[in-house]
């Protein structure tokens, strides 16, 4: 979830499926060898089939099409360039939000339910009290902070060299 692009997300998420889709579907369609327009079409078709692979439901097809569209738009805007430095942070947040929206279609039982949840996400009227209690929200925020810290500062390796009481406290927090 700390990817700065949808392309990077798919390289890191479900690597075996992503590699299989790339090697046996995307490349079979011609990959990126037949020009930019055909590349975008190949991305769309590959992700639509990837969605259908998850289940015979319109929600999975929409989820695959959504990711195909995101990959195509990203390819049009940025090409194959990767992002480094401080530009990663805002792009990581945007990527996380875009992927989260896609998960709604993946998880919802019906299209109407997915549309309802997405509507609630953007109206700001959703009652979130049932989602997290205060301490759970605090732990969720701590988990995000620790995940980002590990991604960029490799503190886990240093933690292994720290005193026993620090490692114990870290283990207790992780278990919570």
N, C-alpha and C positions, 0 to 999 in steps of 0.2 A: 504493500500500500504506500510505500515511499517512492514510487516511481514518478519521474518528472514528465512522462508522456504515456499515452495509451500504448504505444509500441513497446516501450520499456516495461510497462505493466504486463503485457502479454508474454514478454521474454522471461519474466520472473514468476508469473502466476501459472500454475499447472503446466510446467515446462514440457512434460511428455506429450500432453495433448497439443500444446502450441507447436512443438516440433513436428508432430505427426501432421497437423493441419498444413503447416508450411511445406513440408517435404512431399506430401502425397496429394494435397488438394491445390494449394496456391501455386506451386511450381508446375503441377500438371495443367493448370489453366494457362500457364505461360509466365507466371510470376510478374516480374517487372521488365521483361525483355521486349514487350510490344508497345512501349510508349506509356506516357503518364495516364492517359484516359483508360487504357486497358488495365494498367496496374490498379487503379482505383476500383474498376469493375471486378477484378480478380480478388481484391481485398474484401469487397462486399459479398461476393459469392462464397468465398471461403468462410467468412464469419456467419453468413446465413446457414450454411451447411453445418458449421460448428454448433450453432444454436439448435438446429434440428436434431443433431446428434444427441443433445442432452434430453430431448423428449419431443413427442409429437404433440406439441401445443403451440398455439400462436404466440404465447408469451415468450417461449424459447426462440422462436423465429424472430420476434421483435427484438429480443435481447441481442441475438447475433447480428441482426441488421443494424441495430444501434451501434454496436462496437465496430462493425464494418464501416459505418458512416463516420464514426470518430477517427478511425485509422485513415480513412480516405481524406478527410479534411486536414488531419495532421500532416499527411504526406504532401498535400497541396501547399500548405502554409510553410512547412519547415523542411520538407524534403527528408533526407536521411541524417541531418545534422543532430548531434546529441547536445544536451544542455549541461553546462558546468557552472560552478561558482554560485553566487547569490541568486542567479536567475532560477535555480532549481526550486527554491522554497515556494514562490507563488505558483509555479507550474505544478509542483507536487500537490499543493492544495487544490488547484483546479482539477487535476487528474483524479485525485481522490474523490472529489465531489461528482465528477462525471461518471466514474466507475460505480459509485454508490447509487446513483440514479438508475444505472443499468441493472444493479442487483435487485431493484424493486420488481422489474419485469421477470427476472429469473426466479424470484421467490414467490410472487403472488400466485394464487390459485387461478384467478381469472384476470382478463384484461381490465374489466371494470374495477376490480380491486386494486390493480396496479395504478390505474389512473387516479383513483381516490387517494391512495397513499402519496403519490407524487403531488397531487393537488394540496394535500395537507402539509407536505414538506415546504411548499412555497407560499402558503397563505399566512403562516405564522400563527394560526389559530389552534393548532393541534395541542391537546392536553398531554404534555410529556411526563406528568407526574407518575404515570404507571410504568414508564420505561426504566428510570433509575431513582434510587433513593440518593440522598446527598452523599453518603460515604461511597456508594458505587460509582457515582459520577466522578468523585475525587480520584478513585482508583483508576477509572477509565482515562482521565486526563493524565495521571501519573504514568500509566502504561504508554500513552502516546508520546509523552516527553521522553521516557526511557527508550522507546523504539527509535525515535529521531536521534537521540544522543548516541545510541549504539551504531546507527547507520553512518553518522558523520564523525564520531570521536572514538570509536572502538574502546569504550570503557569496560566492557565485559572482560577483555583480556587483562586489563589492569586490575579489575576486581579480583581475579583469581590470585593475584600476588598480594592482596591486602590482608590485614589481620583477620583472625577467625571470627571475631565479633561482627565485623563489617560484612563478611560473607554470610554469616548466619542471619543478620538483619535483612540483607538483600534477598535471601531465600524465603524468609517469612513474608516479606512484601510481595514477592513473586507468587507465592502460594495463595495469598489473599486475592 
